[in-house]
C-alpha cells in the first residue's frame, strides 16, 4: 500500500459526530462527564512514565511507533536532518530516527521520562547516541529552549493531554523551517467507542456514541477539541501548513490491552499499515497521524 494514495483524499467531515467537541465552559468542567472518566483510568494506555515505558513494549505500543516511523520516512528529507520531538517521552521514536542518521532533539517536561530515555540510550552505539539530545521543558516554551528552523517537528500522543491544542500546534509550525514537516498524532474522537465496544464496556460505548446509558440522566461524553482530527488539521492549516497525508493507527489491535508483541509482529504491522492508509479502515482507527508541510 503506497501512502501517497492518502494525500489526495481530504480529511472526512467529522464535526457532525462531535457536537460537543469543544467541551463545557471552564466553570462547568469539573461537573461534566469528560473523556478521562469514560476512557479511563482503568482503560488508558498509560498513566505515568513507568507505565508509558511498559506500554511502548506492548503490541499496541510497537504498532504505533512503527507505523509512525513508516509514514514519516515517506515524507522526511533524507538524513542527515534536524528533527525536534516535542513530548518525546522515553525517546523510542527519537532513537529510531537517530539510527537512520538524523540528529534528534527530544523536548520533554517529565524528568522521569528523560531518565528513561537516558537509560534507553545507554545501550546503543555511541555514534547513534550522540545524535540524540535530551532537553527538559514544556513544548510551548520550546522556542526559547531549542530555537527554530527545524527540518521536522514531531508531537506524538501529546495533544490529548492539553485542554486546547491550538497553542501547542502553532508552536510546532513556528519551530519548523519553511518547507519542513510537522507530524502530529492524536486520538480519533469520532471512533473512540470502538475500543470500548470490542472490550464489552457497553455503558462506555453508549456514552462515547453520544447516547446516555439506559435509565441514566448523565449527559453523553464531551470530547476535548484535541481529539477531533478535523479540528487539528484545520488548526495546522490555519497556522500556515498544507496536509501531505493522514493515516490511521491501530485499526485492528487497539482493544488488545497489554498483549505483548509476538513472533508475527511484522505481519501485524503490515496489516495495520495497509488499513491505516486507506478508507474505510483508517477512519475507525484509534489514533490519527497528521503529516503536514509548512508553507514556504
N, C-alpha and C positions, 0 to 999 in steps of 0.2 A: 504493500500500500504506500503510494507516494504522498507525503504530507502536503505537497503543493496543491493537491486536489481540494484541500480545505480552504485555501486562501481566496478562492473565487466564490465562496458561499458566505453570505452575511451571517452575523450572529442572529439567532432566532429572536423574534419579538417575545420576550418573556414577561413583560411588565404586567400583562393581564392576569398572570398567575400569581402575582405578588402584590395584591392591593395594599398591603401594609408593610411593604419592604422598607420604608423609612423608619418604622418603629414608632412608638409613642413619644410624646413630648418628654423632655428630660425630667420634668417634675413628676411625671406619672410612671417613669420607667421602673421604679422599684416594685410597683404593684403589678406590672404587666407580666404576661406569660411569654417569656422570650426563649429563643432557641437554646440557650445554655441549659434551660430546665428540661426541655423536651429531648434534646440530643445528648444529654449527659446528666450528671458527671460520670455515671457508670458506663456510658457508651462512647465517650470521647476517645479520639485516637491517642491522646497523651495529655498529661496534666502538669508535668514538671520536667526538668532536664533529664533526670534518670529515666523517666517513663518515655520521653522522646527518643533517647538513645536506644532503648529497648525496642521501640516502635520501628525505628529505621531498619532493624534486622528481621522484622516480620515480613511475610509475603506482601502485605499491603504497603509497607514502607519501601521494600525493594522495588515493587512495581512503580510506585510514584517516582522515586529517584531515577530509575532507568528510563521511564517514559519521558520525563522532563529532559534528561540528557539527550535522548534520541531525537526529540523535537529540536532542541537548540543547536545541535551540530548541523542541522539543515539551514540554519539562519545566521549563525555567528560568522564574523570574519575569520579567516584562517589564523591559527596560532603563529607567532605569539600575539597576544592581545591583552588588554587590561580589563578585567571583569570585577564588578563590585556586587557582593551578595549581601543584601540588607536583611537582617534577621536570619543569618545563615546557620544558626543552631550549632550543631557539633561538627560542621564542616564537611559532611559527607559529599554534598554536591560540589563544594569548592575543590575538594581533593580530586574528584573525578576530572574536573577541567584542568587542574594543575598537572595531572598525569598526561593530559593531552597537549601540554606545552603552554597553557595560558598562565598569566600572573593574576591571582585572585586575592582580593581583599574581602574578608568577612567582617561586617559591622554588626555586632551582636550585643544587646544590652545585658544579657544574663551571664554573670561570671561563672556560673556552674556549666553553662553551655560552652563557654570558652575553655574551661578546664577540660571538658570532654573533647573538644577539638584539639587541644594540645596533646592529650593522651592519644588520640587517633593519629596525629601527625608524627608522633614519636616513633612509630613503627614503619614509616615509609622512607624510601631513599632520600638522602639529603638533597639531591638535585630537584626532587619533587617538592620536598618540604620547604625549600627556600622560595618557592613560587607562591606560597600562601602566607598572607599577612593577616593577623587577627587584631581587631580593634574593638574595644568595648565602648558601646554607645548606642543611643537611640537613632533609629532610621531618619527621623525628621531633623536630627541635628548632624546628619552625615556630611553635609557640605562643609561645615567647619572642622570636621574631623579628618576627612579623607580627600576633600576637594572634588572638583567636577572634571568633565572631559573623558568619562569612561567609555570604552568601546561597547560595553553592555552592562546593564544593571539588572539584577535578579531580586525578586521579592516573592518567595515561595512559601505559602502556608502562613502568612502573617496578617493579611488584611481581615481575616475572620476574627482577629483578636483586638481590632481597633473599632471604636464606635462609628467613626466616619472614615472611609478610605481615601477621600479626596486629597487631604493634605499630604499623606504619605505618597500617593500615586503621583502627585505634582512634583514632589521632591525627586522621585525616580527619574522623571522626564528631565528635570533641570540638571541632574547629575550626569546624564548621558550626552555624549557629544552628538552634534547633528549627524544624522545618518546611522547612529548607533542603535542597538537593540535593547528593548525593555521587555522583560519576561516576568509575568505575574501569574501566580497560582492561587486560586481562591475556591471556596465552596460553590457548588452549583445549587443555589437555593431552591429553584423550582423542582429539583429531583431529590431533595433530601429525604422524602418519605420512603424512597426505595429501600434504603438500608433497614429502616425500622420495620417495613413490611416483610422483607426477606428474613428478618430475625424474629418475626412473630410478635412484635411490640405494637399491637393494634391500636391502642389508645394514642400512642405517639404518632403512629401512621396517620390516623384521622386528623390529629391536630396539625401535622405538617401539611396535610392536604387541605387545610383551611376549613376543616369540619370538626366542631366540638364533639367530644365523646357523647354517646347516648346518655341522656339524663344529666349531663353536665351543663352548668351555666358559665363555665370558664370560656373566655374568648379563644379563638384559634391562635396559633403561634404567630408572633410578629418577627419576620426575618430581618436581620440587620442589612443595611444597604451594601455592605461589602460582600454579601452572599448572593447578590444579583449580578450575574455575568454581564448582562446588557448595560447595567449601570457602570460597572467597572470599565467596560470597553468605551463607553461614552466619555467618562472622565479622562481616560488616556487620550482619546481623540481630541477632546477639547483642549487638553494641555499641549497639543502640538505633535501628535503621532498619527500614524496610519497602521491599521491592522494588517499583518502579514498572514497570520493563520491563527486558528484556535483549535484546541484539542480537548477531548475528554480524557480524564484519568480515572481508572478503576470503575469500569462498567460492570465487570463480572466478579470481581474479588473483594469489593468493599465491605461486604457483610460478613467476612470470614474472621473477624476479630484478630486475635494474636496468632493465627495459624502461621507456622514458620515457612520460609521458602523451602521448597523441596527440590528434588533432582530434576523436576520438569519445569523449573522456573523460567528457563529460556523460552519454552513453548508458551507458557502463561503470558509472558511479556509480549511475545509476538502477537498473540490473540488480542491482548488489551491494546496494543499499538494499532492493529487493524481496526478495532472497534472505535478507538478514540479519534481516528482520522476520518470517520465517515458517519453520515446520518443513517438511521435514527439513533445509533448507539451512543455517539458522543454526547447527545442531548440529555441522556439519563445517567451519565457518569457522575460520580461523587464530586469530583473536582474539575474545574475548567482551567486550562493553561492558555493564557493570552500571550501572543508574541507580536509586539509592535515595533515599528521603526520610528525613531524621532525624525521629524521633518528637517530637511536641510535648510 
